[in-house]
Amino acid sequence: MEKTKYWRIILDPEWCVWETCRDKGIIALGYTENPDDISVRKFKDEMKQNHKVIAYLKDWRIGALGTIIGSYSIDEVILHGQ
């Protein structure tokens, strides 16, 4: 049996993506970066369904806890801030 894997992401409420992530139950990573950035590649290649995610806010408060239930995809609305 595989051990549960935990991931930490940090979201700054000032980035204006935190509320969208919280409300939609999604993770936003690399939305202002190159999609080939190492953190984005690690997310796409290593995060799997049933892994746990701890979303910290910039001041190290826990903003949300979650479980990955789907695969990586690009949300154009978040990507382009529309």
N, C-alpha and C positions, 0 to 999 in steps of 0.2 A: 504494500500500500504506500502510495506517495505521500510525503509530508506536505502539509498545507504550506503554501508559499504566500508570504505577505509582501506587499509593495507599498512604498510611501511616495506620495506625490504632494507637492506643495503648490497651493493656489493662493495668489494674492487677491483679496477682494477688490483691490483697486484695478485689476486687469479687466474687470467687467465681464469675465467669463464664469466666475464662481457661481453666481446666481443661476445662470443657464445650466451649468453642470449639475448643481444641486437639484434644480427643478426637473431636469430631464433624466437624472440618474445616470449621468455619463462622466467619462474622464476626458479632459481636454489636455492634450500634450502636444507640444510642437506647433501650436496654432499660430505662433508668430515667428517660427523658425523654419529652416529648410527641412522638408519632409525626410531628407536623407541624414539628418542630424543623428548622432549616436544615441541620444536618449529616445528618439522616435523609433529608430531601428530596434533598440532593445525592447521597447514596448511592443512593437509588432511581432518580434521574433520570440520573445520569452514569456510574455504574459499570456496565460491560458485560462480557459474557463475553470471556474471554481477557485481560482486564486483570490486572495483577499486584498483589498485596497484600503489604505488609511489615507484620507485626504486631509492634510494639514493646511491650515490657513497660515499666512505669512508670520503671524506671531506665535506659531507653534501650538495653537489651539486645534483640537480635532474638529474639522468641519463636517466630516461624514465618514462612515464606514460602509464598505460595500463588498460585493462579490462579483467577479467578472462572469457575465452570462452570455457574452457574444464575442465576436471577433472584431478586429480592428477595422474601422471604416473612417472615411473622411466626411465630415459634416460641413458642407460648403457654407451654410449660414454662419456657423461659428468661425470658420476659417476666414471669411471675408467680413465678418462683423455686421451682417445684414439682418 
